[in-house]
Amino acid sequence: MFPSNRPLLYYITDASGRPDRLSFLLDRIRAAAVAELDLVQIRERDLSGREQYELASAIQREVNGWSGQQRPRLLLNSRPDLAMAAGLAGVHLPGRGLEIGAVRATYPNLIVGKSCHSAEEVRAAAAAGSHFCVLGPIYPTPSKQGMGEPLGPEVLAIGRGVGVPVLALGGIDELGAKECLGAGAAGIAAIRLFQDNSSPQLSARLRAWLS
């Protein structure tokens, strides 16, 4: 399902409060596509269910219309029903979200990712059938306040033994990305790292560090 010879790059969106949300996200997702990022999670948690569906549908329609260009696979946060209805590739389940097995059974064609906050949660998610896990926070970050102390990159060693990709998340800059990949992460998930700097050069450097 995912390439194993290079790190996976996963952009998580956050355009909350922006009056130009759709155009901003389309611009950033196009930049992510140029940079050959693999996955984009539409994570606009301030929107209602209907608004999430309408936004996701509009983004997917735009991406479907691209020709001759890399297309990242789009996932929606929390709502497999809306992801399926909007034609997205998958859903990302928060730590206290729906059960992985139930989602896989009901929506067998969706990619299912899972947020985890410990090595034990990664093991459980992998055993339950998650296609990939996002583990964090690895480093201190304002967006993950209240999620406990940073885990540190050493916890990413779990990624070498669970059979599914484990992506590092939380406070990751370019230097931290290199450390996380070396510690055992299969890739990097981030908001700011990709939303503020979705460049082909960044993508190439991150992938080179794992080769």
PyMOL commands that place a pseudoatom at each C-alpha (Angstrom):
pseudoatom trace, name=CA, resn=MET, resi=1, chain=A, elem=C, hetatm=0, pos=[0.000, 0.000, 0.000]
pseudoatom trace, name=CA, resn=PHE, resi=2, chain=A, elem=C, hetatm=0, pos=[2.884, 2.359, 0.822]
pseudoatom trace, name=CA, resn=PRO, resi=3, chain=A, elem=C, hetatm=0, pos=[6.387, 2.436, -0.663]
pseudoatom trace, name=CA, resn=SER, resi=4, chain=A, elem=C, hetatm=0, pos=[8.948, 0.919, 1.676]
pseudoatom trace, name=CA, resn=ASN, resi=5, chain=A, elem=C, hetatm=0, pos=[12.084, 2.370, 0.096]
pseudoatom trace, name=CA, resn=ARG, resi=6, chain=A, elem=C, hetatm=0, pos=[11.561, 5.983, 1.190]
pseudoatom trace, name=CA, resn=PRO, resi=7, chain=A, elem=C, hetatm=0, pos=[9.958, 7.873, 4.067]
pseudoatom trace, name=CA, resn=LEU, resi=8, chain=A, elem=C, hetatm=0, pos=[6.257, 8.663, 3.931]
pseudoatom trace, name=CA, resn=LEU, resi=9, chain=A, elem=C, hetatm=0, pos=[5.410, 12.352, 4.145]
pseudoatom trace, name=CA, resn=TYR, resi=10, chain=A, elem=C, hetatm=0, pos=[2.034, 13.271, 5.629]
pseudoatom trace, name=CA, resn=TYR, resi=11, chain=A, elem=C, hetatm=0, pos=[0.706, 16.835, 5.637]
pseudoatom trace, name=CA, resn=ILE, resi=12, chain=A, elem=C, hetatm=0, pos=[-2.007, 17.587, 8.211]
pseudoatom trace, name=CA, resn=THR, resi=13, chain=A, elem=C, hetatm=0, pos=[-3.990, 20.709, 7.418]
pseudoatom trace, name=CA, resn=ASP, resi=14, chain=A, elem=C, hetatm=0, pos=[-4.974, 23.492, 9.794]
pseudoatom trace, name=CA, resn=ALA, resi=15, chain=A, elem=C, hetatm=0, pos=[-6.622, 26.520, 8.197]
pseudoatom trace, name=CA, resn=SER, resi=16, chain=A, elem=C, hetatm=0, pos=[-9.031, 27.232, 11.039]
pseudoatom trace, name=CA, resn=GLY, resi=17, chain=A, elem=C, hetatm=0, pos=[-10.287, 30.789, 11.121]
pseudoatom trace, name=CA, resn=ARG, resi=18, chain=A, elem=C, hetatm=0, pos=[-9.109, 31.667, 7.622]
pseudoatom trace, name=CA, resn=PRO, resi=19, chain=A, elem=C, hetatm=0, pos=[-11.776, 33.348, 5.460]
pseudoatom trace, name=CA, resn=ASP, resi=20, chain=A, elem=C, hetatm=0, pos=[-10.003, 31.950, 2.382]
pseudoatom trace, name=CA, resn=ARG, resi=21, chain=A, elem=C, hetatm=0, pos=[-9.829, 28.401, 3.747]
pseudoatom trace, name=CA, resn=LEU, resi=22, chain=A, elem=C, hetatm=0, pos=[-10.611, 26.544, 0.506]
pseudoatom trace, name=CA, resn=SER, resi=23, chain=A, elem=C, hetatm=0, pos=[-8.251, 28.526, -1.713]
pseudoatom trace, name=CA, resn=PHE, resi=24, chain=A, elem=C, hetatm=0, pos=[-5.520, 28.411, 0.940]
pseudoatom trace, name=CA, resn=LEU, resi=25, chain=A, elem=C, hetatm=0, pos=[-5.784, 24.635, 1.318]
pseudoatom trace, name=CA, resn=LEU, resi=26, chain=A, elem=C, hetatm=0, pos=[-5.888, 24.053, -2.431]
pseudoatom trace, name=CA, resn=ASP, resi=27, chain=A, elem=C, hetatm=0, pos=[-2.721, 26.102, -2.771]
pseudoatom trace, name=CA, resn=ARG, resi=28, chain=A, elem=C, hetatm=0, pos=[-0.962, 24.163, -0.007]
pseudoatom trace, name=CA, resn=ILE, resi=29, chain=A, elem=C, hetatm=0, pos=[-2.135, 20.768, -1.265]
pseudoatom trace, name=CA, resn=ARG, resi=30, chain=A, elem=C, hetatm=0, pos=[-0.932, 21.615, -4.768]
pseudoatom trace, name=CA, resn=ALA, resi=31, chain=A, elem=C, hetatm=0, pos=[2.445, 22.530, -3.257]
pseudoatom trace, name=CA, resn=ALA, resi=32, chain=A, elem=C, hetatm=0, pos=[2.401, 19.231, -1.371]
pseudoatom trace, name=CA, resn=ALA, resi=33, chain=A, elem=C, hetatm=0, pos=[1.724, 17.415, -4.633]
pseudoatom trace, name=CA, resn=VAL, resi=34, chain=A, elem=C, hetatm=0, pos=[4.655, 19.134, -6.350]
pseudoatom trace, name=CA, resn=ALA, resi=35, chain=A, elem=C, hetatm=0, pos=[6.816, 18.096, -3.404]
pseudoatom trace, name=CA, resn=GLU, resi=36, chain=A, elem=C, hetatm=0, pos=[5.535, 14.514, -3.855]
pseudoatom trace, name=CA, resn=LEU, resi=37, chain=A, elem=C, hetatm=0, pos=[4.050, 14.218, -0.385]
pseudoatom trace, name=CA, resn=ASP, resi=38, chain=A, elem=C, hetatm=0, pos=[2.168, 10.959, -0.032]
pseudoatom trace, name=CA, resn=LEU, resi=39, chain=A, elem=C, hetatm=0, pos=[-0.814, 11.763, 2.172]
pseudoatom trace, name=CA, resn=VAL, resi=40, chain=A, elem=C, hetatm=0, pos=[-2.821, 14.817, 3.185]
pseudoatom trace, name=CA, resn=GLN, resi=41, chain=A, elem=C, hetatm=0, pos=[-5.179, 14.755, 6.157]
pseudoatom trace, name=CA, resn=ILE, resi=42, chain=A, elem=C, hetatm=0, pos=[-7.960, 17.329, 5.966]
pseudoatom trace, name=CA, resn=ARG, resi=43, chain=A, elem=C, hetatm=0, pos=[-8.165, 18.198, 9.659]
pseudoatom trace, name=CA, resn=GLU, resi=44, chain=A, elem=C, hetatm=0, pos=[-10.422, 21.235, 9.987]
pseudoatom trace, name=CA, resn=ARG, resi=45, chain=A, elem=C, hetatm=0, pos=[-11.935, 20.456, 13.351]
pseudoatom trace, name=CA, resn=ASP, resi=46, chain=A, elem=C, hetatm=0, pos=[-13.763, 23.761, 13.765]
pseudoatom trace, name=CA, resn=LEU, resi=47, chain=A, elem=C, hetatm=0, pos=[-16.158, 22.835, 10.937]
pseudoatom trace, name=CA, resn=SER, resi=48, chain=A, elem=C, hetatm=0, pos=[-19.484, 21.051, 11.233]
pseudoatom trace, name=CA, resn=GLY, resi=49, chain=A, elem=C, hetatm=0, pos=[-19.959, 17.653, 9.602]
pseudoatom trace, name=CA, resn=ARG, resi=50, chain=A, elem=C, hetatm=0, pos=[-21.707, 19.212, 6.602]
pseudoatom trace, name=CA, resn=GLU, resi=51, chain=A, elem=C, hetatm=0, pos=[-18.960, 21.811, 6.229]
pseudoatom trace, name=CA, resn=GLN, resi=52, chain=A, elem=C, hetatm=0, pos=[-16.263, 19.138, 6.418]
pseudoatom trace, name=CA, resn=TYR, resi=53, chain=A, elem=C, hetatm=0, pos=[-18.029, 17.138, 3.716]
pseudoatom trace, name=CA, resn=GLU, resi=54, chain=A, elem=C, hetatm=0, pos=[-18.403, 20.161, 1.444]
pseudoatom trace, name=CA, resn=LEU, resi=55, chain=A, elem=C, hetatm=0, pos=[-14.769, 21.186, 1.922]
pseudoatom trace, name=CA, resn=ALA, resi=56, chain=A, elem=C, hetatm=0, pos=[-13.437, 17.662, 1.402]
pseudoatom trace, name=CA, resn=SER, resi=57, chain=A, elem=C, hetatm=0, pos=[-15.596, 17.193, -1.694]
pseudoatom trace, name=CA, resn=ALA, resi=58, chain=A, elem=C, hetatm=0, pos=[-14.400, 20.468, -3.201]
pseudoatom trace, name=CA, resn=ILE, resi=59, chain=A, elem=C, hetatm=0, pos=[-10.756, 19.608, -2.576]
pseudoatom trace, name=CA, resn=GLN, resi=60, chain=A, elem=C, hetatm=0, pos=[-11.113, 16.082, -3.981]
pseudoatom trace, name=CA, resn=ARG, resi=61, chain=A, elem=C, hetatm=0, pos=[-12.849, 17.381, -7.114]
pseudoatom trace, name=CA, resn=GLU, resi=62, chain=A, elem=C, hetatm=0, pos=[-10.016, 19.842, -7.659]
pseudoatom trace, name=CA, resn=VAL, resi=63, chain=A, elem=C, hetatm=0, pos=[-7.350, 17.163, -7.170]
pseudoatom trace, name=CA, resn=ASN, resi=64, chain=A, elem=C, hetatm=0, pos=[-9.188, 14.794, -9.524]
pseudoatom trace, name=CA, resn=GLY, resi=65, chain=A, elem=C, hetatm=0, pos=[-8.972, 17.461, -12.203]
pseudoatom trace, name=CA, resn=TRP, resi=66, chain=A, elem=C, hetatm=0, pos=[-5.197, 17.728, -12.082]
pseudoatom trace, name=CA, resn=SER, resi=67, chain=A, elem=C, hetatm=0, pos=[-3.426, 16.190, -15.068]
pseudoatom trace, name=CA, resn=GLY, resi=68, chain=A, elem=C, hetatm=0, pos=[0.184, 15.209, -15.377]
pseudoatom trace, name=CA, resn=GLN, resi=69, chain=A, elem=C, hetatm=0, pos=[0.831, 15.813, -11.692]
pseudoatom trace, name=CA, resn=GLN, resi=70, chain=A, elem=C, hetatm=0, pos=[1.409, 13.763, -8.576]
pseudoatom trace, name=CA, resn=ARG, resi=71, chain=A, elem=C, hetatm=0, pos=[-1.800, 13.404, -6.554]
pseudoatom trace, name=CA, resn=PRO, resi=72, chain=A, elem=C, hetatm=0, pos=[-1.445, 12.890, -2.812]
pseudoatom trace, name=CA, resn=ARG, resi=73, chain=A, elem=C, hetatm=0, pos=[-4.049, 10.626, -1.265]
pseudoatom trace, name=CA, resn=LEU, resi=74, chain=A, elem=C, hetatm=0, pos=[-6.528, 12.616, 0.811]
pseudoatom trace, name=CA, resn=LEU, resi=75, chain=A, elem=C, hetatm=0, pos=[-7.781, 11.489, 4.218]
pseudoatom trace, name=CA, resn=LEU, resi=76, chain=A, elem=C, hetatm=0, pos=[-10.427, 13.078, 6.427]
pseudoatom trace, name=CA, resn=ASN, resi=77, chain=A, elem=C, hetatm=0, pos=[-10.101, 13.411, 10.168]
pseudoatom trace, name=CA, resn=SER, resi=78, chain=A, elem=C, hetatm=0, pos=[-12.437, 11.245, 12.295]
pseudoatom trace, name=CA, resn=ARG, resi=79, chain=A, elem=C, hetatm=0, pos=[-15.339, 10.700, 9.872]
pseudoatom trace, name=CA, resn=PRO, resi=80, chain=A, elem=C, hetatm=0, pos=[-15.130, 7.621, 7.613]
pseudoatom trace, name=CA, resn=ASP, resi=81, chain=A, elem=C, hetatm=0, pos=[-18.708, 8.169, 6.441]
pseudoatom trace, name=CA, resn=LEU, resi=82, chain=A, elem=C, hetatm=0, pos=[-17.909, 11.646, 5.146]
pseudoatom trace, name=CA, resn=ALA, resi=83, chain=A, elem=C, hetatm=0, pos=[-14.572, 10.496, 3.700]
pseudoatom trace, name=CA, resn=MET, resi=84, chain=A, elem=C, hetatm=0, pos=[-16.334, 7.792, 1.694]
pseudoatom trace, name=CA, resn=ALA, resi=85, chain=A, elem=C, hetatm=0, pos=[-19.128, 10.129, 0.564]
pseudoatom trace, name=CA, resn=ALA, resi=86, chain=A, elem=C, hetatm=0, pos=[-16.622, 12.748, -0.583]
pseudoatom trace, name=CA, resn=GLY, resi=87, chain=A, elem=C, hetatm=0, pos=[-14.560, 10.190, -2.508]
pseudoatom trace, name=CA, resn=LEU, resi=88, chain=A, elem=C, hetatm=0, pos=[-11.447, 10.495, -0.354]
pseudoatom trace, name=CA, resn=ALA, resi=89, chain=A, elem=C, hetatm=0, pos=[-8.864, 7.737, -0.032]
pseudoatom trace, name=CA, resn=GLY, resi=90, chain=A, elem=C, hetatm=0, pos=[-9.151, 7.281, 3.701]
pseudoatom trace, name=CA, resn=VAL, resi=91, chain=A, elem=C, hetatm=0, pos=[-9.796, 8.416, 7.243]
pseudoatom trace, name=CA, resn=HIS, resi=92, chain=A, elem=C, hetatm=0, pos=[-7.551, 9.272, 10.150]
pseudoatom trace, name=CA, resn=LEU, resi=93, chain=A, elem=C, hetatm=0, pos=[-8.891, 8.190, 13.532]
pseudoatom trace, name=CA, resn=PRO, resi=94, chain=A, elem=C, hetatm=0, pos=[-7.965, 10.149, 16.667]
pseudoatom trace, name=CA, resn=GLY, resi=95, chain=A, elem=C, hetatm=0, pos=[-6.778, 8.311, 19.744]
pseudoatom trace, name=CA, resn=ARG, resi=96, chain=A, elem=C, hetatm=0, pos=[-10.278, 8.190, 21.213]
pseudoatom trace, name=CA, resn=GLY, resi=97, chain=A, elem=C, hetatm=0, pos=[-12.073, 7.787, 17.924]
pseudoatom trace, name=CA, resn=LEU, resi=98, chain=A, elem=C, hetatm=0, pos=[-13.950, 4.910, 16.337]
pseudoatom trace, name=CA, resn=GLU, resi=99, chain=A, elem=C, hetatm=0, pos=[-12.711, 1.340, 16.605]
pseudoatom trace, name=CA, resn=ILE, resi=100, chain=A, elem=C, hetatm=0, pos=[-10.319, 0.429, 13.808]
pseudoatom trace, name=CA, resn=GLY, resi=101, chain=A, elem=C, hetatm=0, pos=[-11.863, -2.979, 13.223]
pseudoatom trace, name=CA, resn=ALA, resi=102, chain=A, elem=C, hetatm=0, pos=[-15.367, -1.571, 12.898]
pseudoatom trace, name=CA, resn=VAL, resi=103, chain=A, elem=C, hetatm=0, pos=[-14.205, 1.068, 10.413]
pseudoatom trace, name=CA, resn=ARG, resi=104, chain=A, elem=C, hetatm=0, pos=[-12.276, -1.487, 8.352]
pseudoatom trace, name=CA, resn=ALA, resi=105, chain=A, elem=C, hetatm=0, pos=[-15.315, -3.786, 8.261]
pseudoatom trace, name=CA, resn=THR, resi=106, chain=A, elem=C, hetatm=0, pos=[-17.763, -1.051, 7.277]
pseudoatom trace, name=CA, resn=TYR, resi=107, chain=A, elem=C, hetatm=0, pos=[-15.482, 0.811, 4.872]
pseudoatom trace, name=CA, resn=PRO, resi=108, chain=A, elem=C, hetatm=0, pos=[-13.117, -1.845, 3.488]
pseudoatom trace, name=CA, resn=ASN, resi=109, chain=A, elem=C, hetatm=0, pos=[-11.834, 0.374, 0.680]
pseudoatom trace, name=CA, resn=LEU, resi=110, chain=A, elem=C, hetatm=0, pos=[-10.662, 3.215, 2.919]
pseudoatom trace, name=CA, resn=ILE, resi=111, chain=A, elem=C, hetatm=0, pos=[-7.117, 3.666, 4.169]
pseudoatom trace, name=CA, resn=VAL, resi=112, chain=A, elem=C, hetatm=0, pos=[-7.312, 3.849, 7.958]
pseudoatom trace, name=CA, resn=GLY, resi=113, chain=A, elem=C, hetatm=0, pos=[-4.698, 5.687, 10.011]
pseudoatom trace, name=CA, resn=LYS, resi=114, chain=A, elem=C, hetatm=0, pos=[-4.612, 5.996, 13.792]
pseudoatom trace, name=CA, resn=SER, resi=115, chain=A, elem=C, hetatm=0, pos=[-3.209, 8.565, 16.218]
pseudoatom trace, name=CA, resn=CYS, resi=116, chain=A, elem=C, hetatm=0, pos=[-1.187, 6.963, 19.024]
pseudoatom trace, name=CA, resn=HIS, resi=117, chain=A, elem=C, hetatm=0, pos=[0.531, 8.384, 22.087]
pseudoatom trace, name=CA, resn=SER, resi=118, chain=A, elem=C, hetatm=0, pos=[2.616, 5.434, 23.286]
pseudoatom trace, name=CA, resn=ALA, resi=119, chain=A, elem=C, hetatm=0, pos=[4.346, 2.340, 21.971]
pseudoatom trace, name=CA, resn=GLU, resi=120, chain=A, elem=C, hetatm=0, pos=[1.573, 0.226, 23.509]
pseudoatom trace, name=CA, resn=GLU, resi=121, chain=A, elem=C, hetatm=0, pos=[-1.066, 2.120, 21.548]
pseudoatom trace, name=CA, resn=VAL, resi=122, chain=A, elem=C, hetatm=0, pos=[0.912, 1.555, 18.353]
pseudoatom trace, name=CA, resn=ARG, resi=123, chain=A, elem=C, hetatm=0, pos=[1.012, -2.184, 18.978]
pseudoatom trace, name=CA, resn=ALA, resi=124, chain=A, elem=C, hetatm=0, pos=[-2.727, -2.252, 19.647]
pseudoatom trace, name=CA, resn=ALA, resi=125, chain=A, elem=C, hetatm=0, pos=[-3.560, -0.188, 16.547]
pseudoatom trace, name=CA, resn=ALA, resi=126, chain=A, elem=C, hetatm=0, pos=[-1.387, -2.367, 14.321]
pseudoatom trace, name=CA, resn=ALA, resi=127, chain=A, elem=C, hetatm=0, pos=[-2.970, -5.518, 15.717]
pseudoatom trace, name=CA, resn=ALA, resi=128, chain=A, elem=C, hetatm=0, pos=[-6.450, -4.058, 15.127]
pseudoatom trace, name=CA, resn=GLY, resi=129, chain=A, elem=C, hetatm=0, pos=[-5.701, -3.486, 11.446]
pseudoatom trace, name=CA, resn=SER, resi=130, chain=A, elem=C, hetatm=0, pos=[-4.627, 0.132, 11.131]
pseudoatom trace, name=CA, resn=HIS, resi=131, chain=A, elem=C, hetatm=0, pos=[-2.810, 0.725, 7.836]
pseudoatom trace, name=CA, resn=PHE, resi=132, chain=A, elem=C, hetatm=0, pos=[-0.437, 3.161, 9.533]
pseudoatom trace, name=CA, resn=CYS, resi=133, chain=A, elem=C, hetatm=0, pos=[0.039, 4.908, 12.874]
pseudoatom trace, name=CA, resn=VAL, resi=134, chain=A, elem=C, hetatm=0, pos=[1.018, 8.445, 13.791]
pseudoatom trace, name=CA, resn=LEU, resi=135, chain=A, elem=C, hetatm=0, pos=[2.956, 8.552, 17.056]
pseudoatom trace, name=CA, resn=GLY, resi=136, chain=A, elem=C, hetatm=0, pos=[3.493, 11.681, 19.110]
pseudoatom trace, name=CA, resn=PRO, resi=137, chain=A, elem=C, hetatm=0, pos=[4.112, 14.203, 20.350]
pseudoatom trace, name=CA, resn=ILE, resi=138, chain=A, elem=C, hetatm=0, pos=[7.783, 13.473, 19.828]
pseudoatom trace, name=CA, resn=TYR, resi=139, chain=A, elem=C, hetatm=0, pos=[8.965, 16.993, 20.676]
pseudoatom trace, name=CA, resn=PRO, resi=140, chain=A, elem=C, hetatm=0, pos=[7.252, 19.893, 22.491]
pseudoatom trace, name=CA, resn=THR, resi=141, chain=A, elem=C, hetatm=0, pos=[4.666, 21.640, 20.328]
pseudoatom trace, name=CA, resn=PRO, resi=142, chain=A, elem=C, hetatm=0, pos=[1.853, 24.121, 21.053]
pseudoatom trace, name=CA, resn=SER, resi=143, chain=A, elem=C, hetatm=0, pos=[-0.630, 22.123, 18.957]
pseudoatom trace, name=CA, resn=LYS, resi=144, chain=A, elem=C, hetatm=0, pos=[-0.284, 19.080, 21.236]
pseudoatom trace, name=CA, resn=GLN, resi=145, chain=A, elem=C, hetatm=0, pos=[-0.581, 20.711, 24.644]
pseudoatom trace, name=CA, resn=GLY, resi=146, chain=A, elem=C, hetatm=0, pos=[-2.594, 18.531, 26.980]
pseudoatom trace, name=CA, resn=MET, resi=147, chain=A, elem=C, hetatm=0, pos=[-1.426, 15.331, 25.271]
pseudoatom trace, name=CA, resn=GLY, resi=148, chain=A, elem=C, hetatm=0, pos=[1.217, 14.588, 27.889]
pseudoatom trace, name=CA, resn=GLU, resi=149, chain=A, elem=C, hetatm=0, pos=[4.966, 15.011, 27.969]
pseudoatom trace, name=CA, resn=PRO, resi=150, chain=A, elem=C, hetatm=0, pos=[6.894, 14.692, 24.691]
pseudoatom trace, name=CA, resn=LEU, resi=151, chain=A, elem=C, hetatm=0, pos=[7.801, 11.079, 24.058]
pseudoatom trace, name=CA, resn=GLY, resi=152, chain=A, elem=C, hetatm=0, pos=[11.230, 11.691, 22.568]
pseudoatom trace, name=CA, resn=PRO, resi=153, chain=A, elem=C, hetatm=0, pos=[12.512, 10.094, 19.357]
pseudoatom trace, name=CA, resn=GLU, resi=154, chain=A, elem=C, hetatm=0, pos=[13.613, 6.880, 21.104]
pseudoatom trace, name=CA, resn=VAL, resi=155, chain=A, elem=C, hetatm=0, pos=[9.993, 5.658, 21.235]
pseudoatom trace, name=CA, resn=LEU, resi=156, chain=A, elem=C, hetatm=0, pos=[10.011, 5.457, 17.441]
pseudoatom trace, name=CA, resn=ALA, resi=157, chain=A, elem=C, hetatm=0, pos=[12.032, 2.245, 17.644]
pseudoatom trace, name=CA, resn=ILE, resi=158, chain=A, elem=C, hetatm=0, pos=[8.615, 0.578, 17.905]
pseudoatom trace, name=CA, resn=GLY, resi=159, chain=A, elem=C, hetatm=0, pos=[8.259, 1.261, 14.201]
pseudoatom trace, name=CA, resn=ARG, resi=160, chain=A, elem=C, hetatm=0, pos=[10.811, -1.428, 13.383]
pseudoatom trace, name=CA, resn=GLY, resi=161, chain=A, elem=C, hetatm=0, pos=[8.702, -4.263, 14.762]
pseudoatom trace, name=CA, resn=VAL, resi=162, chain=A, elem=C, hetatm=0, pos=[4.967, -3.726, 14.269]
pseudoatom trace, name=CA, resn=GLY, resi=163, chain=A, elem=C, hetatm=0, pos=[4.557, -4.373, 10.557]
pseudoatom trace, name=CA, resn=VAL, resi=164, chain=A, elem=C, hetatm=0, pos=[2.883, -1.059, 9.675]
pseudoatom trace, name=CA, resn=PRO, resi=165, chain=A, elem=C, hetatm=0, pos=[4.423, 2.363, 9.012]
pseudoatom trace, name=CA, resn=VAL, resi=166, chain=A, elem=C, hetatm=0, pos=[4.802, 4.517, 12.124]
pseudoatom trace, name=CA, resn=LEU, resi=167, chain=A, elem=C, hetatm=0, pos=[5.037, 8.235, 11.401]
pseudoatom trace, name=CA, resn=ALA, resi=168, chain=A, elem=C, hetatm=0, pos=[6.530, 10.735, 13.828]
pseudoatom trace, name=CA, resn=LEU, resi=169, chain=A, elem=C, hetatm=0, pos=[4.446, 13.772, 14.817]
pseudoatom trace, name=CA, resn=GLY, resi=170, chain=A, elem=C, hetatm=0, pos=[4.879, 16.795, 17.046]
pseudoatom trace, name=CA, resn=GLY, resi=171, chain=A, elem=C, hetatm=0, pos=[7.272, 19.731, 17.019]
pseudoatom trace, name=CA, resn=ILE, resi=172, chain=A, elem=C, hetatm=0, pos=[9.296, 18.324, 14.130]
pseudoatom trace, name=CA, resn=ASP, resi=173, chain=A, elem=C, hetatm=0, pos=[11.608, 20.573, 12.151]
pseudoatom trace, name=CA, resn=GLU, resi=174, chain=A, elem=C, hetatm=0, pos=[14.081, 19.449, 9.500]
pseudoatom trace, name=CA, resn=LEU, resi=175, chain=A, elem=C, hetatm=0, pos=[16.728, 18.487, 12.042]
pseudoatom trace, name=CA, resn=GLY, resi=176, chain=A, elem=C, hetatm=0, pos=[14.171, 16.637, 14.156]
pseudoatom trace, name=CA, resn=ALA, resi=177, chain=A, elem=C, hetatm=0, pos=[12.880, 14.848, 11.088]
pseudoatom trace, name=CA, resn=LYS, resi=178, chain=A, elem=C, hetatm=0, pos=[16.330, 13.437, 10.447]
pseudoatom trace, name=CA, resn=GLU, resi=179, chain=A, elem=C, hetatm=0, pos=[16.559, 12.263, 14.062]
pseudoatom trace, name=CA, resn=CYS, resi=180, chain=A, elem=C, hetatm=0, pos=[13.113, 10.649, 13.927]
pseudoatom trace, name=CA, resn=LEU, resi=181, chain=A, elem=C, hetatm=0, pos=[13.832, 8.783, 10.713]
pseudoatom trace, name=CA, resn=GLY, resi=182, chain=A, elem=C, hetatm=0, pos=[17.086, 7.510, 12.157]
pseudoatom trace, name=CA, resn=ALA, resi=183, chain=A, elem=C, hetatm=0, pos=[15.301, 6.346, 15.323]
pseudoatom trace, name=CA, resn=GLY, resi=184, chain=A, elem=C, hetatm=0, pos=[12.884, 4.119, 13.411]
pseudoatom trace, name=CA, resn=ALA, resi=185, chain=A, elem=C, hetatm=0, pos=[10.064, 6.256, 12.025]
pseudoatom trace, name=CA, resn=ALA, resi=186, chain=A, elem=C, hetatm=0, pos=[8.810, 5.263, 8.582]
pseudoatom trace, name=CA, resn=GLY, resi=187, chain=A, elem=C, hetatm=0, pos=[7.991, 8.877, 7.853]
pseudoatom trace, name=CA, resn=ILE, resi=188, chain=A, elem=C, hetatm=0, pos=[7.010, 12.286, 9.125]
pseudoatom trace, name=CA, resn=ALA, resi=189, chain=A, elem=C, hetatm=0, pos=[3.558, 13.731, 9.837]
pseudoatom trace, name=CA, resn=ALA, resi=190, chain=A, elem=C, hetatm=0, pos=[3.330, 17.469, 10.411]
pseudoatom trace, name=CA, resn=ILE, resi=191, chain=A, elem=C, hetatm=0, pos=[1.263, 20.589, 10.136]
pseudoatom trace, name=CA, resn=ARG, resi=192, chain=A, elem=C, hetatm=0, pos=[3.742, 23.468, 10.157]
pseudoatom trace, name=CA, resn=LEU, resi=193, chain=A, elem=C, hetatm=0, pos=[6.667, 21.649, 8.564]
pseudoatom trace, name=CA, resn=PHE, resi=194, chain=A, elem=C, hetatm=0, pos=[4.649, 21.056, 5.389]
pseudoatom trace, name=CA, resn=GLN, resi=195, chain=A, elem=C, hetatm=0, pos=[2.053, 23.814, 5.513]
pseudoatom trace, name=CA, resn=ASP, resi=196, chain=A, elem=C, hetatm=0, pos=[4.698, 26.517, 5.888]
pseudoatom trace, name=CA, resn=ASN, resi=197, chain=A, elem=C, hetatm=0, pos=[7.351, 24.914, 3.693]
pseudoatom trace, name=CA, resn=SER, resi=198, chain=A, elem=C, hetatm=0, pos=[5.978, 22.363, 1.232]
pseudoatom trace, name=CA, resn=SER, resi=199, chain=A, elem=C, hetatm=0, pos=[8.914, 22.439, -1.151]
pseudoatom trace, name=CA, resn=PRO, resi=200, chain=A, elem=C, hetatm=0, pos=[10.350, 19.746, -3.419]
pseudoatom trace, name=CA, resn=GLN, resi=201, chain=A, elem=C, hetatm=0, pos=[13.747, 20.454, -1.864]
pseudoatom trace, name=CA, resn=LEU, resi=202, chain=A, elem=C, hetatm=0, pos=[12.451, 19.669, 1.630]
pseudoatom trace, name=CA, resn=SER, resi=203, chain=A, elem=C, hetatm=0, pos=[10.815, 16.477, 0.402]
pseudoatom trace, name=CA, resn=ALA, resi=204, chain=A, elem=C, hetatm=0, pos=[14.003, 15.343, -1.317]
pseudoatom trace, name=CA, resn=ARG, resi=205, chain=A, elem=C, hetatm=0, pos=[16.133, 16.017, 1.785]
pseudoatom trace, name=CA, resn=LEU, resi=206, chain=A, elem=C, hetatm=0, pos=[13.793, 14.092, 4.090]
pseudoatom trace, name=CA, resn=ARG, resi=207, chain=A, elem=C, hetatm=0, pos=[13.750, 11.101, 1.785]
pseudoatom trace, name=CA, resn=ALA, resi=208, chain=A, elem=C, hetatm=0, pos=[17.499, 11.169, 1.271]
pseudoatom trace, name=CA, resn=TRP, resi=209, chain=A, elem=C, hetatm=0, pos=[18.031, 10.849, 5.021]
pseudoatom trace, name=CA, resn=LEU, resi=210, chain=A, elem=C, hetatm=0, pos=[16.379, 7.420, 5.050]
pseudoatom trace, name=CA, resn=SER, resi=211, chain=A, elem=C, hetatm=0, pos=[18.069, 6.025, 1.955]
for i in range(1, 211): cmd.bond("trace and resi %d" % i, "trace and resi %d" % (i + 1))
show_as sticks, trace
zoom trace
